[in-house]
Amino acid sequence: MSGPYLIFITFMALALLLLVAAWARTLVFFRHQSPEGALGFDLVEGGKLWLRLLRRNGFGPEAEPLRRRVIRLYGLAIAFFAFAVVLFYVLPAVPG
C-alpha cells in the first residue's frame, strides 16, 4: 500500500470511529433524557427526539452541555469525512 492510500484510509477510519462514538453518546443522551422508553420503535417519536437534539435548549438548559458534546462529535466526524474526500482527490494516485 502506498503512503497516500494509508493517509486516506486513516482519516476515513477516524471519521468512522468518531461517528460510532457520536451514535453511542446519542443513545446514552436519549436514555438519560427520556428514561420512560421513548427509544422504542416509533419513528415519529424518534424523529422528534432527533429534532430536539439538533435544536438549542431542546432538552432544557441543564442538558445543554451534554447536547453540545454530542453535536460536536457529529461535526468532527463530518469534518473528517470531508477532509478524507479532499485527500482522495488531492493526494497522488501512484500505485505502491
C-alpha positions in Angstrom: 0.0 0.0 0.0 1.2 3.4 -0.8 1.6 6.3 1.6 -1.3 8.4 0.2 -3.6 5.5 0.4 -2.7 4.8 4.0 -3.3 8.5 4.9 -6.7 8.4 3.2 -7.7 5.2 4.9 -6.5 6.6 8.3 -8.8 9.6 8.0 -11.7 7.5 6.9 -11.2 5.2 9.8 -11.0 8.1 12.3 -14.2 9.5 10.8 -16.0 6.2 11.2 -14.8 5.9 14.8 -16.0 9.4 15.6 -19.4 8.6 14.0 -19.8 5.4 16.1 -18.8 7.3 19.3 -21.3 10.1 18.5 -24.0 7.5 17.9 -23.2 5.7 21.2 -23.2 9.0 23.1 -26.5 10.0 21.4 -28.1 6.8 22.7 -26.8 7.4 26.2 -28.1 11.0 26.0 -31.5 9.9 24.9 -31.6 7.3 27.6 -30.9 10.0 30.3 -33.3 12.5 28.9 -36.3 10.2 28.4 -36.0 7.1 30.6 -39.6 6.2 30.1 -38.8 4.2 27.0 -39.0 6.8 24.2 -36.3 4.9 22.4 -38.8 2.4 21.1 -39.7 1.6 17.6 -41.9 4.6 16.9 -40.4 6.5 14.0 -42.3 9.7 14.8 -41.1 9.8 18.4 -37.6 9.0 17.3 -37.7 11.9 14.7 -39.0 14.3 17.4 -36.1 13.3 19.7 -33.6 13.9 16.9 -35.1 17.3 16.1 -35.0 18.2 19.8 -31.3 17.2 19.8 -30.5 19.4 16.9 -32.2 22.5 18.4 -30.7 24.7 21.1 -32.3 24.1 24.5 -34.4 21.3 23.1 -34.0 19.3 26.3 -33.7 22.3 28.6 -30.7 24.3 29.9 -29.5 21.6 32.2 -28.9 19.2 29.3 -27.3 21.7 27.0 -23.6 20.9 27.7 -24.1 17.2 27.0 -26.1 18.0 23.9 -23.3 20.2 22.6 -20.8 17.4 23.1 -22.9 15.0 21.1 -23.3 17.6 18.3 -19.6 18.3 18.4 -18.8 14.7 17.8 -21.1 14.5 14.8 -19.5 17.7 13.5 -16.0 16.3 13.9 -17.0 13.1 12.1 -18.4 15.0 9.2 -15.3 17.2 9.0 -13.0 14.1 9.0 -15.1 12.5 6.2 -14.9 15.8 4.2 -11.2 16.0 4.7 -10.7 12.4 3.7 -12.7 13.0 0.4 -10.5 16.1 -0.3 -7.4 13.9 0.4 -8.7 11.3 -2.0 -8.7 13.9 -4.8 -5.6 15.8 -3.8 -3.1 13.0 -3.0 -1.3 11.4 -5.9 -2.7 8.1 -7.0 0.6 6.4 -7.5 0.5 2.6 -7.2 2.7 1.4 -4.3 
